[in-house]
Structures are given as structure tokens and as C-alpha cells.
Amino acid sequence: MGARALRGDDVNDQSTQQSFVDLTPAIRDVPIGFCTFDLNFRYMFVNECLATLNGVSVAEHLGRTIHEVNPAAAAGIETQMRQVVETGETVVGAATEVQSPAFPGETRTFQHTHTAIRGSGNEIVGLSCLVSDVSQLRRAESAARRNIVDLEKSEERLNLSLDAASIGTWSWNLLDDGHFWDSRMLQISGVMPDDVTGIMADDFLRSLHPDDEAMVLEAIRRSLEEGAVYNVHYRIIRRDNGEVRDVNARALVTWDDAGKPIRMTGVAIDVTEQKRSERELASHRDHLSNLVAERTEELFKIADNLPVLITRIDAEQR
């Protein structure tokens, strides 16, 4: 690799010592852990921040190896440092979880970045190491992952509920007449994804039953101009098979700072089966009423021919 790795004893020569000394002023008080090692992986310099992170004084680091000062993380760290000595390339190590004397009973996560220190002849004379306490970042990442999982589960439950209830969601941009339909809206309308133009007039109005178009447009006008609640029942003609379906749509209007409507966002519920059941129930109710009327008339006819006196008396004995 063109750079000679010195033996540990070589750090005693003047140029090597100077290589370490030149590094110290700028990083002595920086708020990140920093240290240097000789080629025997003995601490040559340690700043106060790293001493604090390790829970060991600066003096207790110097001249001692990583195994003596930080045995819990030594094996992994030494592997990373040997890689730097062998290749001369910086190594950003994987985050290491250890229990530091500085934080009794608490597992902390540290990130180590190792870089070769070179002498005047470009030979490797030691290593420097930046140590970052990324415990809070890791906890935040874990919390974010949990939130994402919870959100995905909530979204999955919501989608299952919407699927079961045949509820589609939609959004209409009033500024450019563009709209969005989710997969349930497409299913309700019988529209293939490739056939959606994204233009409200092309997709929505084409699906409306002609007899309901004026009523729906009036409901939209009242919602946008008068602030009326948009909750309307209409019929559509499915694009794929021409079937007439009943839909109940509800929406909220978004306004800009000037009070201009800019978006409608809502849901559409396929209520065809509900309407069919209501019509069947109404039909049964009418049939039952007619049947009762017929039976009552027959009873009166029978009563007229009975050889008995039949009277009716009200609550006042009249």
C-alpha cells in the first residue's frame, strides 16, 4: 500500500511523537470523544469528552490498551483498528452497545470512526478515533420504527374496514380540476386504473346517472358557495358493466387564507344493498298493510251476518 506500519516501539522517535502532539490542541476540548493510539493500541491521547464517556479519567487511559480500559467493547474495536492498520483506509465501525462505568446499569450505544495517523514519510504511525454517543439517536430511531409499524398496522386495519364497508376515499383539487380516487373508488365505479384521466369532469361526471347530475352539481355549488354540508345520495352507472349503483358521498371543503375553496376531500359509500333492502322492506310493509286492510274488510262482512249484537263503547261509556 506504499505506507509502512511502524512497530509499537517506534513511537518513541521524535517525528512520531510530534505527529501525535500536533493533533492535540484543536480537539482537546471538542464535545465529541477523541483519542489516539499507537500501533500496540495503547492510548496516547484522550480528550475530556471521551474520558467522560468511558467513565475513566484521562490519566487512567494513557499508556494502557483498549482491553485494559474498555474490555466490554475491546474485541470489536480492535478488529476495526487492525483493519485501518492493514489498509490505511478510514473505518466507520458499526454502532457498539456497551455498559460504561459512566452510566451504571445503562446500556449505551457508541459509534467509532478510526483513521490512520501518518508520519513524515507517509508511514502509519498510529490511529485516531472519534467516539460518538448515539444512544439518543438509536432510541429515537427505534421509537420511529415502532411508530411506523403501529401506523402500518393502523392503516391496514383502516383499509380492511373500508374494504368491508365498500368505502372509497377521494380528493378533488378545485384549482386545476384534478382528482384522486383510491382503489375502492375505482372498484365502486367499475373503472380500470388505466382509464382514469385524473380530471373530475372526465371521471366523476361520466359515472353519474343522468337523472342525478343536476342534483349533485347543485349540492356541490351549495357546499362551495354557501358552506352547506356536502352529504348527498346519487346513482352511478358502472363503467364496466352498466350496472346502476347507489352511492352516498360526504366531503369536507378546504379553504385558503382568503376564504377561497381549494379542495374537497371525502368518502363515497356504496349503499346499493342497503337501498335494495329498504325498497324490499317498504314493499313488504305495503303488502302487509294491504293484507290487513283486506282481512279487516272480510271480518266486517262476517260480523254483519252474525246473529249477535256487536257494539263499540269508548272510554266515556258512549
Residue pairs with C-beta under 8 A, 6 or more apart in sequence:
1 87
1 88
2 122
3 88
3 116
3 118
3 122
3 123
3 124
4 121
4 123
4 124
5 39
5 85
5 123
5 124
6 16
6 39
6 119
6 123
6 124
6 125
7 39
8 38
8 39
8 40
8 42
10 16
10 39
10 125
11 17
11 20
11 38
11 39
11 44
11 125
11 126
15 119
15 120
16 119
16 125
16 126
19 117
19 118
19 119
19 120
19 125
19 126
20 36
20 44
20 45
20 117
20 125
20 126
23 36
23 45
23 117
23 128
24 45
27 34
27 47
28 47
28 48
29 47
29 48
29 49
30 47
30 49
31 49
32 49
32 130
32 131
32 132
33 47
33 49
33 50
33 53
33 54
33 110
33 129
33 130
33 131
33 132
33 133
34 45
34 46
34 47
34 49
34 50
34 128
34 129
34 130
34 131
35 43
35 44
35 45
35 46
35 47
35 50
35 61
35 128
35 129
35 131
36 43
36 44
36 45
36 117
36 126
36 127
36 128
36 129
37 43
37 44
37 66
37 81
37 126
37 127
37 128
37 129
38 44
38 125
38 126
39 85
39 124
39 125
39 126
39 127
40 65
41 65
41 66
41 78
41 81
41 127
42 63
42 64
42 65
43 61
43 62
43 63
43 64
43 65
43 66
43 69
44 62
44 126
45 62
46 58
46 61
46 62
47 58
48 58
50 61
50 131
51 57
51 58
51 61
52 102
53 100
53 102
53 108
53 110
53 131
53 133
54 61
54 69
54 70
54 100
54 101
54 102
55 100
55 101
55 102
55 103
56 69
56 70
56 101
60 69
61 69
65 74
66 73
66 74
66 77
66 78
66 81
67 74
67 78
70 77
70 98
72 98
72 99
73 96
73 98
73 110
76 93
76 94
76 96
77 93
77 96
77 112
77 129
80 91
80 93
80 112
80 114
81 91
81 114
81 127
81 129
83 89
83 91
83 114
84 90
84 91
84 114
84 115
84 116
84 124
84 127
85 116
85 124
85 127
88 116
88 124
89 116
90 113
90 114
90 115
90 116
91 113
91 114
92 111
92 112
92 113
93 111
93 112
93 113
93 114
95 109
95 110
95 111
95 134
95 138
96 109
96 110
96 111
96 112
97 107
97 108
97 109
97 110
98 107
98 108
98 110
99 105
99 106
99 107
99 108
100 108
108 133
108 135
109 133
109 134
109 135
109 137
109 138
110 131
110 132
110 133
110 134
110 135
111 131
111 132
111 134
112 129
112 130
112 131
113 129
113 130
113 132
114 127
114 128
114 129
115 127
115 128
115 129
115 130
116 124
116 126
116 127
117 124
117 125
117 126
117 127
117 128
118 124
118 125
119 125
161 167
162 168
162 169
162 184
163 184
165 269
166 184
166 187
166 188
166 269
166 270
167 184
167 267
167 268
167 269
167 270
168 181
168 182
168 184
168 185
168 186
168 187
168 188
168 267
168 268
168 269
168 270
169 182
169 184
169 185
169 265
169 266
169 267
169 268
170 179
170 180
170 181
170 182
170 185
170 265
170 266
170 267
170 268
171 179
171 180
171 263
171 264
171 265
171 266
172 178
172 179
172 200
172 204
172 251
172 263
172 264
172 265
173 179
173 262
173 263
174 224
174 261
174 262
174 263
174 264
175 262
177 199
177 200
177 201
178 198
178 199
178 200
179 198
179 199
179 200
179 203
179 204
180 198
181 189
181 191
181 196
181 203
185 268
186 192
186 193
186 196
188 236
188 245
188 247
188 268
188 270
189 203
189 207
189 236
189 238
189 239
190 238
190 239
190 240
190 241
190 243
191 203
191 207
191 239
191 240
192 239
192 240
195 239
196 203
197 203
205 213
206 239
207 236
207 237
207 238
207 239
208 216
208 234
208 235
208 236
208 237
209 234
209 235
209 236
209 237
209 244
211 235
212 234
212 235
215 232
215 234
216 232
216 234
219 228
219 230
219 232
220 230
220 264
222 228
223 229
223 230
223 251
223 253
223 264
224 253
224 261
224 264
227 253
230 249
230 250
230 251
230 252
230 253
230 264
230 266
231 248
231 249
231 250
232 248
232 249
233 246
233 247
233 248
233 249
233 271
234 246
234 247
234 249
235 244
235 245
235 246
235 247
236 244
236 245
236 247
237 243
237 244
237 245
238 244
238 245
245 270
245 272
246 270
246 271
246 272
246 274
246 275
247 268
247 269
247 270
247 271
247 272
248 268
248 269
248 271
249 266
249 267
249 268
249 269
250 266
250 267
250 269
251 264
251 265
251 266
251 267
252 264
252 265
252 266
253 261
253 263
253 264
254 261
254 262
254 263
254 264
254 265
255 261
255 262
256 262
303 310
